[in-house]
Amino acid sequence: MNNEKYETLSAEEQQKILEKYDPESNTRNLTGIFKVITFIGLLSFSLFQLYTAIFGVFTAQIQRSIHLGFALALIFLLFPARRGQKRKGKLQVAWYDIILALLSIYIGAYWPMNIDAIVMRVGLLTETDFYVGIIAILLVLEATRRAVGLPITIIAILFLSYGYFGESMPGFLHHSGLSLQRLVQTMFFTTEGILGTPLGVSSTFIFLFLLFGSFLVKTGVGQYFNDLAVAIAGRSTGGPAKVAIFSSALQGTISGSSVANVVTSGSFTIPMMKKLGYKREFAGAVEAAASTGGQLMPPIMGAAAFLMVEFIGGGLTYWDIAKAAAIPAVLYFAGVWIMTHFEAKRIGLSGLSKEEMPNRKEVLKKIYLLIPILAVIVLLMSGVTVTHAALYSILIAVIVGFINRASNMKLVDIIYALVDGARTALAVAAATAAAGIIVGIVTKTGLGLKLANGLLDIAGGMLLPTLFLTMIAAIILGMGSPTTANYVITSTIAAPAIILLGIPDLSAHLFVFYFGIIADITPPVALAAFAAAGVSGGEPIRTGVQSAKLAIAAFIIPYMFVLSPELLMIDTNFTELIWVVFTAITGMIAIGAGMIGYWFRNLHWIERLLAIATGILLINPTLWSDAVGLGAFVALIALQFVWKRDKNKLNTQNA
């Protein structure tokens, strides 16, 4: 397929949009000695992670501190203190950033060099320990601000302040307070703070899967997603919008960044949608909703599922989470797909012409490019450890890259894949380190339980009001935060309120995870939607409103799987599962029609409300709601055909 017939964005235009909306992309364009240093540093980072994955990880403190040291040093070399800050001359990196990078190396090496002495002191800090801990906290906060953004940095600072000023806090927030020494000791000299579980997952599972994603790009899988999507959905009604949904769902599950996925996929799909006749805001909204939803789609789910395994515990495996998330993810994309179809019908859009379509036989010949992704699924299903599944999948991706003539993969491409993977991991490492600060304070002060009880008091101990308040908290906390960080924050602060009401841990964690993700397309701070508007040329807030409308399933489904765990395949059999999926997708058809205002014809506002109510009844997997919902569904369809028949008769008589 010839992509040049669409006004796709250039690489430079894509980079400008990424730098505006995605802090992870706001890096220096280094040359000379600094380019060599960062290149070697990124390559060494990946090689260290691969070495420990193959031969076994070090002691937790050593593994995590080295991982942190690499990430912090490289962030200070690559990310300027201010966005868009450019330096001319030989010293492209500010002198103070060089000092910060050297301090980061020292911080990363402190545990490996002194582990025996630190352990022997049993929590007692020397003066050197104290100042090293202070520096580590400050470096993490500044690196997070640069690479991730201000929101999570402010939250981490507020939590540190809460830990220190606990005695001055009012009401249920009051606690005895942590001395500065105890605060430092918790943050850097235990595995409850910066070196806690979030960074631990980053330094093992997440890094490897980000590396896997980098290798997929080098094999040409990213472009193949687009070609396959066009081949499957291009000729259908409103084809380009469905292409965007299909390709973004595939790419979003491995990217871990809604904004990055919007810009890379959207630069191809949004011009296609605009050319076909979709309005700019709607075209941007389709891409934003699909790209954001990619992180809800197993098997990888933007890497947050790995954190979920550690946070929930209790023998839960990664595959348990991926399996539970499957039906909600399918319903989400079914909802977006259905609404784009109805919108295309409403405004009279067709699909791509035959000339604009790629050769399907040629596309299908390259179906082997999907083998690495299928390998991940099969390996995880077969009980292989997450680490080994990632390693084997990387190896398979390399083999596929050599087979694919179009990618023309060479040894140098493997090196660049290692470098790009490490670059992608920098923001994740910073975010998980900052999230460790939040988790450490919550653990030491019992804040999670206090906030949970506070939410329950406000909600009067009732489930639905508690879910609503938790949803609001998760959306607010998720604004401007990457997937991994917003899950850590929401699961620590918001999920305990739901769990206290007897809801299973998995349901509660997926509930807050969903709303933390959907924050990316929920105005007023809808970064993915704003990035899509930057690509489409549409108005940002309108694009955000449209994307939230298209993603309506994500605002409904979490309530459903909390109330009825069958949607998560908990305590259900195959027959019940088929019925649940059937009624839920039928429900999404009704909701989609109601939201767009079109089904077999334009709907009256009363019919739209009835359609939405019908959809909600069908998504809720109970016998009475299914019976009522199916009856209403059939009645609505019959009403439309009767109306069309009567209208046709009237037109015939008038003629």
C-alpha positions in Angstrom: 0.0 0.0 0.0 1.3 3.5 -0.9 1.2 5.5 2.3 2.4 8.7 0.4 -1.1 9.4 -0.9 -2.1 10.4 2.6 -0.6 13.5 4.2 1.3 11.6 6.9 3.4 13.5 9.4 7.1 13.7 8.9 9.4 12.3 11.6 10.3 15.8 12.7 6.6 16.7 13.1 5.9 13.6 15.1 8.9 14.4 17.4 7.5 17.9 18.0 4.1 16.6 19.1 5.8 13.9 21.3 8.0 16.5 22.9 4.9 18.7 23.6 2.7 16.0 25.2 5.1 13.2 26.2 7.9 14.0 28.7 9.6 10.7 27.8 10.4 12.1 24.3 11.8 15.4 25.4 15.5 14.3 25.1 18.6 16.1 23.9 19.8 15.4 20.4 23.4 14.7 21.4 26.4 14.6 19.1 30.1 14.0 19.6 31.5 12.6 22.8 28.3 12.9 24.7 26.5 10.8 22.1 29.1 8.1 22.4 28.9 8.1 26.2 25.1 7.8 26.3 25.1 5.2 23.5 27.6 3.1 25.5 25.7 3.7 28.7 22.3 2.6 27.2 23.9 -0.5 25.6 25.6 -1.4 28.9 22.2 -0.9 30.7 20.6 -3.5 28.4 23.5 -5.9 28.6 23.4 -5.8 32.4 19.7 -6.5 32.4 20.1 -9.4 29.9 23.0 -10.8 31.9 21.0 -10.9 35.1 18.0 -12.3 33.3 20.1 -15.2 31.9 22.4 -16.0 34.8 20.2 -14.9 37.7 19.5 -11.6 39.4 21.7 -10.2 42.2 20.5 -9.5 45.7 17.4 -7.3 45.6 19.2 -4.1 46.9 22.2 -4.6 44.4 20.0 -5.4 41.4 17.7 -2.5 42.0 20.4 0.1 42.9 22.4 -0.7 39.8 19.3 -0.5 37.7 18.5 2.9 39.4 22.0 4.2 38.9 22.0 3.4 35.2 18.6 5.1 34.7 19.3 8.2 36.8 22.7 8.9 35.2 21.4 8.5 31.6 18.3 10.6 32.4 20.5 13.5 33.5 22.6 13.2 30.3 19.6 12.8 27.9 16.8 15.0 29.5 17.4 18.7 29.9 16.3 20.5 33.0 13.7 22.5 31.0 11.6 21.4 28.0 13.1 22.5 24.7 16.3 23.6 26.3 19.0 23.6 23.7 22.7 24.1 24.3 25.2 25.1 21.6 28.9 24.4 21.4 30.9 21.5 22.7 29.3 21.3 26.1 25.8 20.0 25.0 25.1 18.7 28.5 25.1 21.4 31.3 27.9 21.2 33.8 25.4 20.6 36.6 23.8 17.6 34.7 27.3 16.1 34.4 27.6 16.4 38.2 24.2 14.9 38.7 25.0 12.0 36.4 28.2 11.3 38.3 26.3 11.4 41.6 23.8 9.0 40.2 26.6 6.5 39.3 27.9 6.8 42.9 24.4 6.2 44.3 23.9 3.2 42.1 27.2 1.8 43.2 26.8 2.5 46.9 24.8 -0.6 47.8 27.1 -3.0 45.8 30.2 -1.5 47.4 28.9 -1.4 51.0 26.2 -4.1 51.3 28.0 -6.1 54.0 28.6 -3.0 56.2 25.0 -1.7 55.7 23.5 -5.1 56.6 25.7 -5.4 59.7 24.5 -2.0 60.9 20.9 -3.3 61.0 19.2 -0.1 60.1 21.6 2.3 61.9 22.8 5.0 59.5 26.3 6.5 59.4 26.6 10.2 58.5 27.7 9.1 55.0 24.6 6.8 54.7 22.4 9.7 55.7 23.7 12.1 53.1 23.8 9.4 50.4 20.1 8.7 51.1 19.2 12.4 50.9 21.0 12.7 47.6 19.2 9.6 46.3 15.8 10.9 47.1 16.6 14.3 45.5 18.0 12.7 42.4 14.9 10.4 42.0 12.6 13.4 42.3 14.5 15.5 39.8 14.9 12.6 37.3 11.2 11.8 37.6 10.3 15.5 36.9 12.4 15.5 33.8 11.6 12.1 32.3 8.0 11.5 33.5 6.5 14.9 34.4 5.5 17.1 37.2 2.3 15.4 38.4 3.9 12.2 39.9 6.8 14.3 41.2 4.4 16.5 43.2 2.5 13.5 44.5 5.8 12.0 45.7 6.9 15.2 47.4 3.4 15.5 49.1 3.8 12.0 50.4 7.3 12.7 51.8 5.9 15.8 53.5 3.0 13.8 54.9 5.5 11.3 56.3 7.6 14.0 58.0 4.8 16.3 59.2 2.4 13.5 60.3 2.0 15.0 63.8 0.5 18.2 62.3 -2.0 16.4 60.2 -5.7 16.8 61.1 -8.3 14.0 61.8 -7.7 10.5 60.5 -4.6 11.7 58.6 -2.7 12.2 61.9 0.2 9.9 62.7 3.3 10.1 64.9 5.5 11.4 62.1 8.8 10.1 60.7 12.1 11.7 61.7 14.3 12.8 58.8 16.7 10.0 59.6 14.0 7.3 59.7 12.5 8.8 56.5 15.9 8.5 54.7 16.5 5.0 56.1 13.1 3.8 54.8 13.5 5.4 51.4 16.9 4.1 50.4 18.1 1.6 53.0 15.2 -0.8 52.9 13.2 -2.5 50.2 10.1 -0.5 51.2 11.0 2.8 49.5 12.8 3.7 46.4 14.3 0.2 46.1 10.9 -1.3 46.7 8.7 -3.7 44.7 7.9 -1.2 41.8 11.6 -0.7 41.0 12.2 -4.4 41.5 9.7 -5.2 38.8 11.2 -2.5 36.6 14.6 -4.0 37.0 13.5 -7.5 36.0 10.3 -8.1 34.0 9.4 -4.7 32.7 12.8 -3.9 31.3 12.8 -7.2 29.4 9.4 -6.6 27.8 10.3 -3.1 26.8 13.4 -4.6 25.2 11.1 -7.1 23.5 9.0 -4.2 22.1 12.1 -2.5 20.8 13.1 -5.7 18.9 9.6 -5.9 17.5 10.1 -2.5 16.0 13.3 -3.5 14.3 11.7 -6.6 12.8 9.2 -4.5 11.0 6.2 -5.7 13.1 5.0 -2.1 13.7 4.5 -1.4 10.1 3.1 -4.9 9.6 0.4 -4.1 12.2 -0.8 -1.2 9.9 -0.7 -3.3 6.7 -2.6 -6.2 8.4 -5.2 -3.8 9.8 -5.7 -2.3 6.4 -6.0 -5.7 4.7 -8.6 -6.9 7.2 -10.7 -3.8 7.8 -9.8 -1.3 5.1 -12.8 -2.0 2.7 -15.4 -2.1 5.5 -17.7 0.8 6.3 -15.6 3.5 7.8 -12.5 1.3 7.1 -9.7 3.7 8.1 -11.2 4.2 11.6 -11.3 0.4 12.1 -7.8 0.2 10.8 -6.8 2.6 13.6 -8.5 0.5 16.2 -7.0 -2.8 15.0 -3.4 -1.5 14.6 -3.4 0.6 17.8 -4.8 -2.3 19.8 -1.9 -4.4 18.7 0.8 -1.7 19.1 -0.6 -0.3 22.4 -0.3 -3.6 24.3 3.5 -3.5 23.9 4.3 0.2 23.8 3.3 1.2 27.4 2.8 4.8 26.3 -0.6 6.1 25.1 0.9 9.3 23.8 3.7 7.6 21.9 1.3 5.1 20.4 -1.1 7.9 19.3 1.6 9.8 17.5 3.3 6.8 15.8 0.1 5.0 14.7 -1.9 8.2 14.3 0.5 9.8 11.9 -0.6 6.9 9.5 -4.3 6.4 10.5 -5.6 9.9 11.2 -4.8 11.3 7.7 -6.7 8.2 6.3 -9.7 8.9 8.4 -9.8 12.6 7.5 -9.4 11.9 3.8 -12.4 9.5 4.0 -14.6 12.1 5.6 -14.4 11.8 9.4 -14.2 15.1 11.2 -10.8 16.0 12.7 -11.9 15.7 16.3 -13.5 12.3 15.7 -10.5 11.0 13.8 -8.2 12.0 16.6 -10.6 10.6 19.2 -10.7 7.2 17.5 -6.9 7.0 17.5 -6.6 8.2 21.1 -9.2 5.7 22.4 -7.7 2.8 20.6 -4.1 3.7 21.5 -5.0 4.1 25.2 -7.0 0.9 25.2 -4.0 -1.0 23.9 -2.7 -1.0 27.5 -5.8 -2.8 28.6 -5.2 -5.6 26.1 -3.3 -8.8 27.2 -0.8 -10.2 26.9 1.5 -7.4 28.0 -0.9 -4.6 29.1 1.7 -1.8 29.0 3.8 -3.8 31.6 1.5 -2.9 34.5 0.3 -6.5 34.8 3.7 -7.5 36.1 3.3 -5.0 38.9 -0.1 -6.4 39.6 1.3 -9.9 40.2 3.6 -8.6 42.8 1.1 -6.3 44.5 -1.7 -8.8 44.7 0.4 -11.9 45.6 -1.4 -14.8 47.0 -0.1 -17.2 44.4 -1.6 -15.2 41.5 0.3 -15.7 38.3 0.8 -13.4 35.4 -1.4 -15.6 33.2 -4.2 -15.3 35.7 -4.2 -11.5 35.2 -3.9 -11.7 31.4 -6.8 -14.2 31.3 -9.0 -12.1 33.6 -8.4 -8.9 31.5 -9.2 -10.6 28.2 -13.0 -10.2 28.0 -13.1 -6.6 29.4 -10.5 -5.7 26.8 -12.4 -7.3 24.0 -15.6 -5.5 25.1 -13.7 -2.2 25.2 -12.5 -2.5 21.6 -15.8 -3.9 20.5 -17.4 -0.7 21.9 -15.0 1.6 20.0 -15.3 -0.5 16.8 -19.1 -0.4 17.0 -19.3 3.3 17.5 -17.0 4.1 14.6 -19.2 1.9 12.4 -22.4 3.6 13.4 -20.7 7.0 13.0 -19.6 6.0 9.5 -23.2 4.8 8.7 -24.7 8.0 10.1 -22.6 10.3 7.9 -22.6 8.0 4.9 -18.9 6.9 4.7 -17.6 3.9 2.9 -14.3 2.1 3.1 -11.1 2.4 1.1 -11.1 1.9 -2.6 -9.7 -1.2 -4.2 -6.7 0.9 -5.5 -5.9 2.0 -1.9 -5.8 -1.5 -0.5 -2.6 -3.5 -0.2 -2.3 -6.9 -1.8 -3.8 -9.2 0.7 -1.8 -12.2 -0.4 1.4 -10.3 0.1 0.3 -9.2 3.5 -0.7 -12.7 4.6 2.7 -14.0 3.4 4.3 -12.0 6.2 1.9 -13.4 8.9 5.0 -15.0 10.4 5.9 -11.5 11.8 3.3 -12.1 14.5 5.2 -15.2 15.7 7.0 -13.4 18.5 3.8 -12.0 20.0 2.1 -15.4 19.7 5.2 -16.9 21.3 4.8 -14.7 24.4 1.2 -15.9 24.8 2.0 -19.6 24.3 5.0 -19.4 26.7 3.1 -17.7 29.4 0.1 -20.1 29.0 2.5 -23.1 29.3 3.8 -22.0 32.7 7.2 -20.7 31.6 8.4 -18.0 34.0 7.9 -14.4 32.9 11.6 -13.8 32.6 12.2 -16.8 30.4 9.1 -16.0 28.3 10.6 -12.5 27.6 14.0 -13.9 26.8 12.8 -16.6 24.4 10.4 -14.0 22.7 13.3 -11.6 22.2 15.3 -14.4 20.6 12.4 -15.4 18.4 12.0 -11.7 17.4 15.6 -11.6 16.3 15.2 -14.8 14.2 12.0 -13.4 12.6 13.9 -10.1 11.9 16.6 -12.0 10.0 13.9 -13.9 8.0 12.0 -10.7 7.1 13.8 -9.3 4.0 12.0 -6.0 4.3 13.5 -5.3 7.7 17.0 -6.4 6.5 18.1 -6.9 10.1 21.8 -7.0 10.8 24.0 -7.1 13.8 24.0 -3.4 14.1 20.2 -3.4 14.3 20.4 -5.7 17.3 22.7 -3.2 19.0 20.4 -0.4 18.2 17.4 -2.4 19.5 19.3 -2.8 22.8 20.0 0.9 23.0 16.4 1.9 22.1 15.0 -0.6 24.6 17.1 0.9 27.4 16.1 4.4 26.4 12.4 3.4 26.7 13.1 2.0 30.1 14.5 5.2 31.6 11.2 6.9 32.3 9.7 3.7 33.7 12.6 3.3 36.1 12.2 6.8 37.3 8.5 6.5 37.6 8.7 3.2 39.6 11.4 4.7 41.9 9.1 7.7 42.6 6.2 5.3 43.1 8.4 3.4 45.6 8.5 6.6 47.7 4.7 6.7 47.7 4.4 3.0 48.6 7.0 3.4 51.4 5.1 6.3 53.0 1.8 4.4 52.8 3.4 1.4 54.4 5.1 3.3 57.2 2.1 5.5 58.1 -0.8 3.2 57.3 -2.2 5.8 55.0 -3.7 3.4 52.6 -6.0 1.9 55.2 -6.8 5.4 56.5 -7.8 6.7 53.1 -9.8 3.5 52.4 -11.7 4.0 55.6 -12.2 7.7 54.8 -13.6 6.8 51.4 -15.9 4.3 53.0 -17.2 6.8 55.6 -18.0 9.3 52.8 -19.7 6.6 50.8 -21.6 5.4 53.8 -20.1 2.0 53.5 -22.1 1.3 50.3 -20.4 -0.4 47.3 -21.6 1.7 44.4 -20.8 5.1 46.0 -17.4 3.7 47.0 -16.7 2.5 43.5 -17.7 6.0 42.1 -15.4 7.8 44.6 -12.6 5.4 43.8 -13.1 5.9 40.1 -12.8 9.7 40.6 -9.7 9.3 42.7 -8.1 6.9 40.1 -8.8 9.3 37.2 -7.3 12.3 39.1 -4.3 10.3 40.3 -3.7 8.9 36.8 -3.7 12.2 35.0 -0.3 12.8 33.5 1.3 9.6 34.9 2.6 6.7 32.8 0.9 3.3 33.1 3.2 1.8 35.6 3.2 4.8 37.9 -0.5 5.4 37.9 -1.2 1.8 38.6 1.1 1.8 41.6 -0.4 5.0 42.9 -4.1 4.0 42.4 -3.6 0.4 43.7 -1.9 1.7 46.9 -4.3 4.6 47.6 -7.7 3.7 46.0 -8.0 -0.1 45.7 -8.0 -0.8 49.5 -11.4 0.9 49.8 -13.0 -1.6 47.5 -11.2 -4.6 49.0 -12.5 -3.6 52.5 -16.0 -4.2 51.2 -15.2 -7.9 50.4 -14.5 -7.5 46.7 -11.7 -9.9 45.4 -8.3 -8.3 45.1 -8.0 -8.9 41.4 -11.3 -7.2 40.7 -10.4 -4.2 42.8 -6.9 -3.8 41.2 -8.3 -4.1 37.7 -10.9 -1.5 38.6 -8.4 1.2 39.5 -6.1 0.1 36.7 -8.8 0.8 34.1 -9.6 4.2 35.4 -5.9 5.2 35.8 -5.4 4.3 32.1 -8.6 6.1 30.9 -7.3 9.3 32.6 -5.2 9.7 29.4 -8.4 10.4 27.4 -10.5 12.0 30.1 -10.7 15.9 30.0 -9.5 18.2 31.2 -6.0 16.5 31.3 -6.3 14.1 28.4 -2.7 13.8 27.1 -3.4 11.1 24.6 -6.4 13.0 23.2 -4.4 16.2 23.1 -1.6 14.5 21.2 -4.1 13.1 18.7 -5.5 16.6 18.2 -1.9 17.7 17.5 -1.8 15.1 14.7 -5.4 15.7 13.3 -5.4 19.5 13.7 -8.6 19.3 15.7 -9.6 21.1 18.9 -8.0 19.4 21.9 -10.9 19.5 24.4 -13.4 18.4 21.8 -11.1 15.6 20.8 -10.9 14.6 24.5 -14.7 14.7 24.9 -15.1 12.5 21.8 -12.5 10.0 22.9 -14.1 9.7 26.3 -17.4 9.1 24.5 -15.9 6.4 22.3 -14.3 4.8 25.4 -17.6 4.7 27.3 -17.2 0.9 27.7 -14.2 1.6 29.9 -16.4 3.6 32.3 -19.0 0.9 32.5 -17.2 -2.4 32.3 -15.1 -2.0 35.6 -18.4 -1.7 37.5 -19.7 -4.8 35.8 -16.7 -7.0 36.7 -16.7 -5.8 40.3 -20.4 -6.6 40.6 -20.2 -9.8 38.5 -16.7 -11.5 38.5 -17.8 -13.8 35.6 -16.5 -11.2 33.2 -13.0 -11.9 34.7 -13.5 -15.6 34.2 -13.6 -16.1 38.0 -15.7 -19.1 39.2 -17.4 -19.7 35.8 -17.5 -22.5 33.2 -17.3 -22.4 29.3 -21.0 -22.3 28.7 -21.5 -19.4 31.1 -18.5 -17.6 29.6 -19.9 -17.8 26.0 -23.2 -16.4 27.2 -21.5 -13.6 29.1 -19.5 -12.6 26.1 -22.5 -12.8 23.8 -24.8 -10.6 26.0 -22.0 -8.2 26.7 -21.1 -7.6 23.0 -24.9 -7.3 22.3 -25.0 -4.7 25.0 -22.1 -2.8 23.5 -24.0 -2.6 20.2 -26.9 -1.0 22.0 -24.7 1.4 23.9 -22.8 2.3 20.8 -26.0 3.0 18.9 -27.3 5.2 21.8 -24.0 7.1 22.1 -23.8 7.9 18.3 -27.5 8.3 17.7 -27.7 5.9 14.8 -28.6 2.2 14.4 -30.5 1.2 11.3 -31.6 4.9 11.1 -31.1 8.1 13.1 -32.4 7.6 16.6 -34.7 9.9 18.6 -33.2 11.0 21.9 -35.7 8.8 23.8 -34.6 5.8 21.7 -30.9 6.7 22.5 -31.5 6.6 26.2 -33.4 3.3 25.9 -30.6 1.9 23.8 -28.0 2.9 26.4 -30.1 1.4 29.3 -30.6 -1.8 27.3 -26.8 -2.1 26.8 -26.1 -1.7 30.4 -28.6 -4.4 31.3 -27.0 -6.8 28.8 -23.4 -6.1 30.0 -24.4 -6.8 33.6 -24.3 -10.7 33.6 -27.3 -11.6 35.6 -30.3 -13.7 34.5 -32.9 -11.1 35.0 -30.9 -8.2 33.4 -30.1 -10.4 30.4 -33.7 -11.4 29.9 -35.0 -7.8 30.1 -32.1 -6.5 28.1 -32.5 -9.0 25.2 -36.3 -8.3 25.1 -35.6 -4.5 24.9 -32.9 -5.1 22.3 -35.2 -7.0 20.0 -38.0 -4.4 20.5 -35.7 -1.5 19.6 -34.6 -3.3 16.4 -38.3 -4.1 15.5 -39.3 -0.5 16.2 -36.7 0.8 13.8 -37.8 -1.5 10.9 -41.5 -0.7 11.5 -40.6 3.0 11.4 -38.6 2.6 8.2 -41.4 0.5 6.6 -44.1 3.1 7.5 -41.8 5.9 6.2 -41.2 4.1 2.9 -45.0 3.5 2.5 -45.6 7.2 3.1 -43.0 8.3 0.7 -44.5 5.9 -2.0 -48.0 7.3 -1.4 -46.7 10.9 -1.7 -44.9 10.0 -4.9 
